[in-house]
Amino acid sequence: MEQQERDTFCAICGTSAHMVTFRSSVLNWENQQWMSKVLIVGQDKHQPEKLRLLSLDARWSSENNYTLFHTTDRVEPGINHVRVYNTRDQHGLLFPIHHDCYDLLSQCARSHGFEQDSFYKTFEAHQNQENTFALDYDYGYASRSQDNEIQRERICGMDYLTMSPTELPRIDSFVNWILAEFKLEHLENLPVASPEPDGTNNSAPKSPSRELENLPLTSSEPNIPKHSTLERLPNEVFCEVLDSLDYEDICTVRLVSKTACKQTTSNGYWKNRFFLDMGWASATFSSTSDNCLSEVDWFKVYRAMRHISQGMYQDEFFMSGPLRNRYRIWNICSAIVEESSLRQLALHQQSNYAVLEDAEDTVASQSRFPSVGGTIECYVGLIHSFPEACTTQPVITVFWSNMGELVGIGTRVSENDTRICNGSPSIVARSKDVQIPKDAWLTEVVITSHGEPNEDNRSIIEREVVGLKFIFSKGDPIQVGDSEGDKQVLFPPPGHFIVGFRLHYSLGQPVSRLGLCSQPIGKVPWDSLRRFDPPVPCDRTDAPKEKQNPEIKSHLWKAELPPEVLDISPACRGYWRYDERTDDKLMETLIFGTEEKDLEMITAIGVDINLQGFEIWLDDGNKTTTRSIGNTNTMQYLSIDGRGGERILFCYVKKNSQIEGIRFVTNWGRQLVTGITDGYSEAMFPSDKESHLMGIYCHWQERNTPRTNLKFIGAFSRKREGLPIAPPTLA
């Protein structure tokens, strides 16, 4: 494919959103005219979830620039040029779409009973941050063709991508051929035992009708025990199970179940399956009379169209290419419609909870990595109205996948209400109920997650949420799922109480973000305020202390949360290009101690000369131990006389575009200097000279590779007894 230096692609099908030049020896130029017919859509200002049409005729000029012709009344006069896939355009984020692709999306939406223009939020959620010339959908071969370094001739069988999914000039002849080729035979010759699942390969298969000649007939049935689990299911349940299975699974079930063989033998069953599973192909038979359709062997038609969709079958009417492309684009349209339906359902559900109106959200940082596109935002309330907070004991249901990942959360006012999974119910394997205690309320949620580097690319972190801990204003906390792993704590701002949850997830995927919704405590009836009094953390003198800022406390902490008796200083960082899709921003903590007796045990502190790790040595009188974070390969140390009264008072950080140097200073005027320090323009931890350094926390970008780089460093502290000690100057 000879494309311009930087091409622009249709938001739906992923192929060039303009006319392209092909080598004449490969394809007929006339068959690609449909690709030049492009419309431009954006966001409706009055209904944000809907699309607005800017132009029915847009001509590509260069990169993602289009000239508009036949603009609608929604475009300001004199506006003739726009940039697509660009959030900075004066019209907002715009998308180019082929006319034929938009028509197919409309057909798909109607078949699902969905409003055909409510797709903007879905398109926006799939905006690719790296490729500003297409969305982040997997377009199959079309995604590969978006790489300008790949020539079209090097991808075998890619020519079908350039064929219109809606212009099917020989479709009537093709349907007549189907009716003749797959005419219904006697019922006793229909297969009962399962056909083998037809795998996808590049070899030319037999005609579907030829393949059926080798299938077992009615007299052959699988040797299945009469009392197997499948055979004991009620007929209605069994039928629902069959309807939920795809073709491959039906083939497998038929091999192990006589009931499945009987249920899937009739011609009517395969006719229903055809119109249920193959919406992309069913429209081709819309003009055929019912009498003709009743004489078709629908099992053979089903397999023939399945082969065409996989590129495994060629017909004499040259319809396999357009139909294969139609199948590909229909699947993308179906995903768009399904995802948009979930978004509308989430909006409708949120409107059912009065307590969520104007609710304040906590920071819901990314919890699952690497992230995927198409994020759906869902809100769910613990109660519907504020008076219910007086006596109601809401039940929180946590849903897990078979691999132990968090896939959804549901709430209900009483145990007798129906469970609803807000998230991805299709992958739910088990669930656990948590009921808020009487005379108490939910005050905090601790998220537990596991993270490991990708086997093929260690700079990519694979992280999943595996546990939740619910903490209440009174009573013991309740842990669901795994308790071992990295921790993140969420709680509302001061003077607020939790009224619901905010979840982010992608279609058919586990939860990627979890947040809390809160309201001012003043909205609760005064006679029930005691129910919402959370336990107040205390410092080492048992004096009440304020909670940390949620933005600081909501870091992802390695292995365990920092001790609440310590204050947390905001982190210092250099220039950092944060990639939210791959960088989990894990904070590793090195705690010196929480009490004076802990600090007495410190005998040395060490820093890696490349700022890749930190370590302290401790001696309790019986044995020597170490605590470390990061890589401790090339360390330099400073001895500390903890038992003699020497303490590490301050940590100074020198940074410009990156963190360049660190020095630790003791109350004896001794210091450990690593990297570049000059005594000026340094951040000091703790910033309060009346406080005592009790530890540090750090984040290294690409921490599992040789390119590991210190990006964050912050500190833990506590108030120091006695007079403050002035830090020494750097000599």
N, C-alpha and C positions, 0 to 999 in steps of 0.2 A: 504494500500500500504506500503510495507516494504522497505523503502528507506534508503540510507546512511544518516549520520548525517547532511550533507549539500549537497543538490542535485543541479544539473544544468539542465536548461530547454531550450527547443527549442525556438528560437527567434520568430518563426511564430505561432506555436500551443500552446506553454506554457506547454507541458508535458515533461517528463524526456527525455533528449537528450542522451540516452544510454539505454541499456537493463536493465530492472528492474525485481526484483523477486516478484512474486505475490503468494498469497495463492492459491494453486492448486484447492481448492474447489470453487473458484470464477471465474477464467478465464483460458482459454487454453493458455499455454505458447507459442505455435507455432504462435498464432495470433498476438503476440507482437514482432516478429522478425524485423519488419520494424523500430521499435524504436531504434534499435542498429546501423542502417545505417545512419551515421551522416557525414556531410561535414562541413568544416570551411571556413567562408568567412570574408574578411576584406575590407579595402578601397584601390581602385586603385590610385596609386600615381600620375598618369598622368591625370586621370579624376576623381576628388574627389567625384563626386556624384555617381559613379559606384562601383559595388562590384567586388572584385577579389577573385578568388577561390584559397585557399591555399592547401586544401586536400580534396580528394574525400572519404577518409576512415580515420576517426578519432575515436580513442578509448578513452572513458572516464576513467581516472585513479582515481582521487579524487577531491572533490569540483569542481572548475572550470578549472581543469587541463586536457589536452588532449594529447595523443600521436598520432603523425601524421604518416599515411601510405599512399603510393601512392601520394606523394606531387607533386604539379605542378612546372613549371619552375619559378614561382614567389616567391618561397621560397628559401632562401639561403641554400647551401649545409650544411649538418650536423645539421640542425634545425629539431628536432624531437618532441619537447615538447613546447606547447603554453598554455597561460592562456586566457580564453574567458571572455568577459564582464569586461575587465581590461584595462584601458587607459595606464597603465604603461608597458604593454607588448611591446617588441621591434618591433613587427609588427603593433602596434597601437591597436585600439579597434577591437576585433574579436567576431564573433557570431557563435554559433553552430546551425545547421539547419538539420532536418531530410530530407533525399533524397525525400521522398514522399511529404513533405510539400513544398520543393523548386519546385518540379514539379508542384504542384497545384498553387503556386504563379506564375510560368511561364505561365500556362494555363490562369489564371486570367488576367495577364498582356496582353497576346495576345488578349483576348476577348475585352480588352479596347483599343487596338492599342497602347500599351505603351512598351517602351524598357524594357525588363524583368530584366536587371541587374542594373538599375538606382535607387537603393533603399538604398544605404549606408547612405545618410544624414537622411533619415527617420528612419532607425534603430538607428542611433546615437542620434537623437532627443528624442527617447524613452528609452534611457539608464536610468535605475532606479538608483537613487542615494543611496537608502537604501538597495535594494536587488540587489546585484551584480551577481546574478545567473539567471536573466531573465529580459525581458523588462517590461515596465510599462503598457502594454496593459491589458485590461480587458478580460481575457481568459475564463470567466465564471467559471464553476466547476473546470477547470484546474488551475485557480488562487487560488482557495481554497485548492487544493491538494498540492500547493507549500508550505503550512504550514506544517512543519514536525510533528507538534503535532496532526494533523488530520489524523486518519487512514482511509484507503480507504473504509473499510466496513461501516464507519459511514456516508458516503455520498451516499444516495440512487440514483441508476441509473447512477453512474459515469463510469461504465465499457465501455461505448461507446467511451470514450476518448482514449482508448488504441487500437482502431481499425483503420486500415490504411484508409486514405481518398482517396487513389487512387487505391489500390488493391481491386477490387470488383469482386471476382471470380464467383459469381452467378448472375452477372448483366444481362446477356442475358435472363436467366429464369425469372428474376424479370420483365424485360421489356415485355416479352411475357405475363406474368400474368397481367400486367397493361393493355395491349392491349385487353385482353379478359375480364377483370373485368370491364373496363370502355369503353365499345364499344358504339359508338354514336347511340342514339336512334333518333326517328323522331324529327324534328326541333320544332314542336309545343309543345313538352314536355320539352323544355329547360326553365329554370326559368327566369322570367323577374324581379319580385320584388327581393329586396336584400336579400341574406341569412344573417342570424345573424352573426356578427363577432364571430369567434370561439376563446374564451379565452383559455389561457393556464392553465391547472390544472393537478393534478396527477391522477385523475380518468380515467379509461379506457373509451374512447369515442366509439360511434358507428362507423361502417364502413362509410367512406365518402359517398358511394352510398346509404346507408340506410338513412343518414341524408338528402339527397336530396329528398327523397320520401315525406318529410313533408313540402317542400318549396311550396309557391304559384306558380301557373302556369301562363301562358300568360294572361289569362282572368282577373287576379287580378293585378291592378295597384294602386300605391299610390294616395291618394286623394290630388293632388297638384294644387294650383291655376295656371291657364295658363300663367299668367303674373308675375310669381315670378322672382327674380333676376337671378337665374340660367337659367331659360327658355329664358331669353332675350339675353343671350350671343350668339354671332355669332358661327356657327358650328365649324369653325376652332379653335377658342379660346377655346370652350368647350372641344374639343378633346385634346388640349394641356393640359388643366386642368386635365382631366381624366388620361392622360399619366403620369402626375407628382404625382399622388396619389398612396399610397400603398393600400394593400388589405382592411385593416380596414376602410380607408377613402372612398374607393369605395363603401363599404357596406353602409356607412352612407349616401353618396350622393344619392345612388339608392333609399333610403327610402324617399327622399324629392324631387326627380326630375324624371319626366317621360322621359325627354331627356336622362338622364343617363341610365335609364332602357333600352331604345332602343339602345343606343350606346354600351352597354355591354351585349347584348343578344346573339350575333352571336358566333358561335363556333370559327370562325377565330379570334375574339377579344381575347378570352381566350387562344388561341394558341399563339398569339403574346405576351400576358402578361406572359405566361409561359416562353418563350425564353428570354423575356426582364428582368423579375424579378428573374428567377431561373437559372442563369448561372451555378451554382453549380450542377444542376440536368440535364440541357439540354444535356450535353455530353453523358449521359447514353442512349440517343435516337439517337446518331450519326450514328449507323449502321442500323437503321430501315428504311425501304423503305418509300417513300413519300405516296404510296397508303395506307400502314398500318397506317401512321400518320393521314391521312385524315379521317379515320374511328374512331378516338378516340374522346371521349367527353372530351375536354380539360379543361372544368370547373371542372369536377370530378378529372382529373389528377392533376390540380392545387391544389385543396384542399387536395388531398391525400398526395402529396409531402410536402405541408405546414404542415400537421399533423406530418409527419415523421420528418421534421426538428425541430419540437417542442417537440419530444419525446412522442407524443400522439397517435401513431399508430404503431402496430407491424404487420409485414407480415410474411408469412410462409417460406420465403426464407432467413430470418435472415439478410436482407439488411438494415433494419431501423437503426441499430447501426452504421455501416460504413457511411451511407448516412447522418445521423444526425451529425456525426463528420466532414464529408466533408462540410456540410452546415456551421458549426461553423467556421472551418478554412477558408472556402471561404470568409466569411464575414470579417475576419481579413485581408485576402489577398486583398480584395476589398478596405478596409480602407488604407492599405499600398500603393496600386496603386494610389488611389485618392489623397492621401497626397503627394506622389512622383510627381504626375502630376502637382499639384499646385506649388511644389518647382521648377520644370522645367519651368513652366509658369512665375514664379516670376523672375527667372534668365534671361529668354528671354526678359521680359518686361524691366528689368533694363538695358539691352544692348541697348534698344531703346533711352535711354537718355544719350547723350554725356556729359551732365553736372554732371552726377553721377560718372563718371570715376575718381577715386582717390579722391572722395569727403571725407571730414572729418565728422565723426559722433559725435553728442553730446551724453551725457550720457542718455541712454534710460532705466531708472530703471523700475522695475516691477510696474505696475499700477493696475493689477487685481489679486485678491487673493481669494481662494488658487489657485496657478498656476496648470496647467495640462501639461502633456507631449506632445511631438510631435509638438514643436513650429516651425512654418513656418516663415521665414524672407522674407519680401517683401519691395522693394524700389520703390518709385514713384517720378518722377521729376515734378517741377513746370513748367519748360520750357525744351525744347529739346537741345537747343544750346545757347551759351552765347550772341550772337547778339540779340536773342529774348528778352533779358532782357531790352532792350532800351525802347520799347513801349508796349510790350505785357502786357495785364491784365489777368493773369491766373485766372481760376475759380476753387476753392476748394470745392468739395462736401463731406459733412460729412454724413455718413450713421449710422442710429440707429436701434436697435432692438425694438420690441414692448414693452419691459420693460425699454427702455430708455438707454440701454448700447451702447457704441461705438463699431461698428462692422466692420467699414472700412472707408477708405478715397480714394477719386478719384480726379484727376486733369485733366483739359483740357485747352488748350491754348485760346479757345474762347467759348462763350456761345452756339454756334451752334454745337460744337463737341459732340460726344456720351459720355454719362456718363458711367463710368466703376468703379465698386466697387472693390477696392483692400482690401481684407479681407475675410469676410464670407458672400457672397451675398445671401446665402440660408436663412439667418435669418434677412434680411433687412426688416424693416417695414415702415420707412420714411427716408427722407434725407433733407438736407439744403445746399444751395449754398452760398458760400462766395467769392466775387470777389475782387482781390487786386486793390486798388484805382489807378487812373491815377497819375503819378508822385510820387508814393510811393511804398514801398515794405514791405513784411512781415519781421518783426524783432524778434518777440517773440510769443510763444504759451503758454498759461496757461491751464493746465489740471485740471479739477474738478472731484473729485471722492468721493464716499460714502463708508464708511466702518463700519461694525457691527460684533460683535463676533458671532460665530456659536452657534446656540441654544443648540446643544448637547455637544459641546466641545469649551468652551470659550477661549481657548488658540489659536484657529484657527480664523483668520480674514477673513471675506467675503467682498471683496472690488470690486467695479465696477466703470468704467469711465463713467460719466454722462454728462460732459460738456467740451467745448473747447472755449477758448477766443483767438482771433487772434489780435495781436497788430502790428501796421504798423509804418513806419518811419514818416508818416504824416497822420493826420486825426484821427477820433475816432476809438477805438477798436470795434470789432464785437464779440458778445457772441452768441454761438449756444449751445443748450442743457441747462442743469441746471447750474445756477451760484452759488448755495449754496452748500458748501461742502469743503472738504480738497483740498489744492492747491499745484500744482507743476508747476514751470515755466521752460521753455526750451528756450535757445537762443544760437546762434553760438559763437565761440571764437572771440576775438577782431580781427578786420581786415578781417572778413569773412562775407558772406551774405548767406542766406538760399536758397538752390536750390531744396530741396525736403524733403520727409518724409521717415522714416524707421518704418515699422510696424512689430510687432510680434503677431501672433495669432495661434491658433490650429484649426484643421479641424472642421468647423461648430460651432466655439466658438467666442465670442467677442474678441476685441483687448486686448492683455495683456501688451504690451509695445508700446510706441510711442516715436520716436526720430526725430531729424532733421539732414539733410545732408547739408553741407556748403562748399563753395569754397572761396579762397582768393579774396578779392574785386578787386585786380589788374587784374583779368580776365574779368572784365566788361568793355565795351567800355567807354573811358574817358569822353565822352560827356553826359553820363547818370549817372555819379557817384552821383549827388545830390539826385537822386531818392532813394539811399540806405543809406543816412545819418540818423541814428537813433537818437531819442531824447536822450540827455545826462542827466543822473540823477545828481542832485546837492545836496550838503550838506546844513546844516542849514544856512550857509552864502551865499547861492546861487552860490558857487564856484563849477565848474564841478568836479565830482568825477568818478573814474574808476568803471566799473561794477565789480561785484563779480566773483570769479572763478566759472565757470559753475558747477563744481562738488559740490561746497558748495551751490550755489543758486538752484540746482536741487533737494534738499531735498523735501520730501513730508511734507507740513506744515499743521497743524491742523487749520481748519476754514478759515484762511486768510494768505496771504503772509506777511513777515516782511516788515516794512517800508523801502523804498529804501534809505532814508537819513542816515540809520544806517549801520555801517560796521559789517560784520559777521566774527567771529573768528572760525577757524576749531574746530570741536568737539574733546573732550578728551574722551577716552573710555578705559575700561578694556578688559579682555579677553572676546571675544564674538564669539560664534559659530552661525553664521548667517544662518537661514533657509529661503532661498529665496522663498520657496513655501508658507510659512505661515506668515512670519514676514514682515509687510509692512513698517517698519522703519519710523513710523510717528513721526514727531518732534512737540512737544507741546511748545509754546512760552509764556514766561512771560515778557512782555515789561514794563519796569519802566516808560518810556516816551520817547518823541522825542525832547522835548524842556526843558529849564530850569524851566519854570513854572510848568511842569508836575512833575519834581523831588521835587519841593517845597511841593507838596501835600502828599508825602510819610510819613506815621507815624509809620510804623512797617514792618519788614520782618520776615517771618517764614519759618522753614524747618521741615519736618516730620522726626522724630528721626530714621526712617528706610530708609531715603532718597527716600521716595515714593511720595513726593509732595513738592511744594513750593508755597508761598503766600506773597502778599504785601497788606498793608492797606493804603488807601488814604483818605484824608479829604480836600474837596474843600471849606470849610468854611460853607457849608450848610448841607452836609450829608457825612457820612462815607461809603465808598465802598471797596470791595476787588477784587483782581484778583488772580487767582490760577491755577495751573496745577498739574496733578497727583492726588493722594489721600491725603487729609488733615485730617487724622484721629487722629494722635498723634503728634501735632505740638509743637515746641518751638519757641519763638519769641524774637526779639531784637527791642526795640523801636527806632525810627528814628525821629530826630527833623528837618524835611525838611524845615519848614519855618524859622528855626533858622540858616540854612546854612549847616546842616549835610547832607553828600552825601555818598552813597555806592560806593566806588571807585573800589574795586577789589573783585573777587571771586577766591579762591584757592581750587584746587581739588587734593586730595590725592588718588593715585591709585597704585595698584600692579597688581595682576591678575584680580581684580575688583575695582570699585570705592568704597573707604573705608571711606572717609570723605570729608566734604566741610566746608569752612569758608568764611563768608562775612566780609569785612573790610571797615570801614568808614574813612573819612578824619579827624575825631576826635579821631582816635586811638581805637575805640570800634569795637568789632567783635562778630559775632555769629558763634559758633563752633558746628558742628554736626558730629558725627562719630569719626574716628581715624585721627588725624592730628599731625604732628611733626615739622612743619616748614621747612622740607627738602623734596626734591624730589616731590614737588608739582607743578602742572600746574597752571599758573596765567592767569586770564582773567580780562581785556585785557592784552595781553603780552606787549603792548606799554604803558609805564608809563605816556605818555602824553595824553592818551585817558581816557575816562570816561565810566564806566560800565552803560549800558542802558537797560540791560535785559539779560535773559538766555533762552536757548532752550534745551529740554531734550527728550530722547526716553527711554521708559520703555518696556522691553521685557515682554511678557505675561501680559500686562497691565490690562487685564480684569479678572485676576485670583488672588488668594491670593499669588501666587508665583511671583508677579510683582517685577522686578529688574531693577534698574537704569543702563543703559548700555552706554548712550551718554549724555554728557553735553557740551554745547558750549555757546558763549556769543555774545551779541550785544554791540557796543560801538560807541563813537564819540570823536572827538578831544576836549580836555578840555581847557577852557580859563585860562589864568594865568599860574603861575609856576607849574610844576609837584610836586605832594606831595609824598614823599617817604612813602611806606607802612610800618607800624610798624612790628616789629618782634614778633613772638609768645613767650610770657613770659613762 
